[in-house]
Amino acid sequence: MMGFEYPTELHTRRHGPVGYQDYDSYRDWLRDEFTFRCVYCLHRERWYGRGATFHIDHSIPVAEDEGGKCEYVNLLYVCATCNEAKNAVLGVPNPCEVAFGDCLRILSDGHVQALNDNGKKLKRILGLDSDKNVGYRRRWMQNLEMLRTSDPDLYQEFMGFPDDLPDLRKKRVPNNTKPEGAANCYFALRERGELPVMY
């Protein structure tokens, strides 16, 4: 549904920075990596005015694997609600290993339909189909559809990327002269006026 389409392919990481001692230092990389939205519920940064609304999640909880605390491949970009719901639960599907579009579908009334066992797990653990989440999602879908038909420019603003795109070309990881993956960052697209709208 409008603004809530799960990817039908596995997420392939575009970046691979290494060397940070604090996992929050990966934040800008992860924002770009996951197109500025929560990997679990698909809420977008653009819909909020506060950066604290989004967290860094450890796919494999640190309690289970301390070594994964600052490993980029173990980090996901999620909203605060999903991060708190997931907490330290082990075995939550990872979008780099499971195509969420094969697991979940958002219905026109805002409910989440699980398409397989992974979808059932995501739906249950994250509370994706709670009354509160369904109502919130339904209102966003209705608003987006109204904007799409009545104010296409404002619709594109809501569906686009945030204004504070990180310039990953300037990021320096200790002992690295060039950040890995920086060539694919959205900042370069924005400079050339080629920044796409997310749907």
C-alpha positions as CSV (number, residue, x, y, z in Angstrom):
1,M,0.0,0.0,0.0
2,M,1.0,3.6,-0.5
3,G,4.3,4.2,1.2
4,F,4.3,0.8,2.8
5,E,5.7,-1.6,0.3
6,Y,8.2,-4.1,1.6
7,P,11.1,-4.9,-0.7
8,T,10.7,-8.2,-2.7
9,E,14.5,-8.8,-2.8
10,L,17.1,-9.3,-0.1
11,H,18.8,-6.1,1.0
12,T,22.3,-6.0,-0.4
13,R,24.6,-3.8,1.6
14,R,26.0,-0.9,-0.4
15,H,28.4,0.2,2.3
16,G,31.0,-1.5,4.5
17,P,32.7,0.9,6.8
18,V,34.9,-0.6,9.5
19,G,36.9,0.6,12.4
20,Y,34.5,2.6,14.5
21,Q,34.7,1.8,18.2
22,D,31.1,3.1,18.9
23,Y,28.3,1.7,16.9
24,D,26.5,5.0,16.9
25,S,29.3,6.3,14.6
26,Y,27.8,4.1,11.9
27,R,24.5,6.0,12.1
28,D,24.9,8.1,8.9
29,W,26.1,5.0,6.9
30,L,23.0,3.1,8.2
31,R,20.6,6.0,7.4
32,D,21.8,5.9,3.8
33,E,22.1,2.1,3.7
34,F,18.4,1.6,4.6
35,T,17.1,4.6,2.6
36,F,16.2,6.7,5.7
37,R,13.5,4.4,6.9
38,C,12.8,1.7,9.5
39,V,13.6,-1.7,8.0
40,Y,10.8,-3.3,10.0
41,C,7.7,-1.0,9.8
42,L,8.8,1.2,6.8
43,H,8.3,4.5,8.6
44,R,10.4,7.2,7.1
45,E,12.6,9.8,8.7
46,R,10.8,12.4,6.6
47,W,7.7,11.8,8.6
48,Y,9.3,12.8,11.9
49,G,11.1,16.0,13.0
50,R,13.4,14.3,15.5
51,G,16.5,12.3,14.8
52,A,16.1,10.4,18.1
53,T,13.1,8.7,16.6
54,F,15.4,6.3,14.9
55,H,17.8,3.8,16.5
56,I,20.5,1.4,15.6
57,D,19.5,-2.2,16.1
58,H,21.8,-5.2,16.4
59,S,20.4,-8.0,14.3
60,I,22.1,-10.5,16.6
61,P,21.7,-8.9,20.1
62,V,24.9,-7.9,21.9
63,A,23.8,-10.1,24.8
64,E,24.2,-13.1,22.4
65,D,27.4,-11.9,20.6
66,E,29.4,-9.1,22.1
67,G,31.7,-9.2,19.0
68,G,28.9,-8.0,16.8
69,K,28.4,-4.8,18.8
70,C,30.4,-2.6,16.2
71,E,30.2,-4.9,13.2
72,Y,28.4,-3.0,10.4
73,V,26.8,-6.2,8.9
74,N,25.1,-6.7,12.3
75,L,23.6,-3.2,12.4
76,L,20.1,-2.2,11.1
77,Y,18.3,1.2,11.0
78,V,15.0,1.0,12.8
79,C,12.5,3.3,14.5
80,A,12.4,3.6,18.2
81,T,9.1,1.7,18.5
82,C,10.4,-1.3,16.6
83,N,13.7,-1.3,18.4
84,E,12.0,-1.3,21.8
85,A,9.6,-4.1,20.7
86,K,12.4,-6.2,19.4
87,N,14.7,-5.5,22.3
88,A,17.1,-8.5,22.7
89,V,15.0,-11.1,21.0
90,L,17.1,-13.6,19.1
91,G,16.0,-15.0,15.7
92,V,14.2,-12.0,14.3
93,P,14.5,-12.1,10.5
94,N,17.2,-9.9,9.0
95,P,16.3,-8.0,5.7
96,C,19.7,-9.0,4.3
97,E,18.8,-12.7,4.7
98,V,15.1,-12.7,4.1
99,A,13.1,-10.6,1.6
100,F,10.5,-8.9,3.8
101,G,8.2,-8.5,0.7
102,D,7.9,-12.3,0.7
103,C,7.0,-12.3,4.4
104,L,4.6,-9.3,4.9
105,R,2.0,-7.4,3.0
106,I,0.3,-4.2,4.2
107,L,-3.4,-4.2,3.5
108,S,-5.5,-1.2,2.5
109,D,-7.0,-1.0,6.0
110,G,-3.6,-0.7,7.6
111,H,-3.4,-4.3,8.9
112,V,-0.3,-6.5,8.3
113,Q,-0.8,-9.8,6.6
114,A,1.9,-12.4,7.3
115,L,2.7,-14.5,4.2
116,N,4.9,-17.1,5.9
117,D,6.5,-18.1,9.2
118,N,9.0,-15.3,9.0
119,G,6.2,-12.9,8.5
120,K,4.3,-14.3,11.5
121,K,7.5,-13.9,13.6
122,L,8.0,-10.3,12.5
123,K,4.4,-9.4,13.0
124,R,4.2,-11.0,16.5
125,I,7.6,-9.8,17.9
126,L,7.4,-6.3,16.6
127,G,3.7,-5.8,17.3
128,L,3.2,-4.6,13.7
129,D,-0.5,-5.4,13.8
130,S,-1.3,-3.9,17.1
131,D,-4.3,-1.6,17.2
132,K,-2.1,1.4,17.7
133,N,0.2,0.6,14.8
134,V,-2.6,-0.3,12.5
135,G,-4.4,3.0,13.2
136,Y,-1.3,5.0,12.8
137,R,-0.4,3.2,9.5
138,R,-3.9,3.6,8.1
139,R,-3.9,7.3,8.8
140,W,-0.5,7.7,7.0
141,M,-1.8,5.7,4.0
142,Q,-4.9,7.8,3.7
143,N,-3.0,11.1,4.0
144,L,-0.4,10.0,1.5
145,E,-3.1,9.0,-1.0
146,M,-4.9,12.3,-0.5
147,L,-1.6,14.2,-1.1
148,R,-0.8,12.1,-4.1
149,T,-4.0,13.1,-5.9
150,S,-4.4,16.7,-4.5
151,D,-0.9,18.0,-3.9
152,P,1.7,16.0,-5.8
153,D,4.6,18.3,-4.8
154,L,3.8,17.9,-1.1
155,Y,3.4,14.1,-1.6
156,Q,6.9,13.9,-3.2
157,E,8.2,15.9,-0.2
158,F,6.8,13.3,2.2
159,M,8.0,10.4,0.2
160,G,11.5,11.8,-0.5
161,F,14.7,11.8,1.5
162,P,15.3,14.1,4.5
163,D,17.0,17.4,4.0
164,D,20.0,16.5,6.1
165,L,21.5,13.9,3.9
166,P,24.9,12.8,5.2
167,D,27.9,13.4,3.0
168,L,29.6,10.0,3.3
169,R,32.5,11.1,1.2
170,K,33.7,13.1,4.1
171,K,33.4,10.4,6.6
172,R,36.7,9.0,7.8
173,V,37.1,5.8,9.7
174,P,40.2,5.5,11.9
175,N,43.2,4.2,9.9
176,N,41.2,4.4,6.6
177,T,42.0,7.0,4.0
178,K,38.7,6.5,2.1
179,P,35.4,5.3,3.5
180,E,34.2,2.1,1.9
181,G,31.0,2.4,-0.1
182,A,31.0,6.2,-0.2
183,A,30.7,6.2,-4.0
184,N,27.1,5.0,-3.8
185,C,25.9,7.7,-1.3
186,Y,22.8,9.7,-2.0
187,F,24.6,13.0,-1.5
188,A,26.2,12.7,-4.9
189,L,22.9,12.1,-6.5
190,R,21.4,15.1,-4.7
191,E,24.3,17.3,-5.9
192,R,23.6,16.4,-9.5
193,G,19.8,16.9,-9.0
194,E,19.1,13.2,-9.6
195,L,17.8,12.3,-6.2
196,P,14.9,9.9,-6.7
197,V,11.6,9.9,-4.8
198,M,11.1,6.7,-2.7
199,Y,7.8,4.9,-3.3
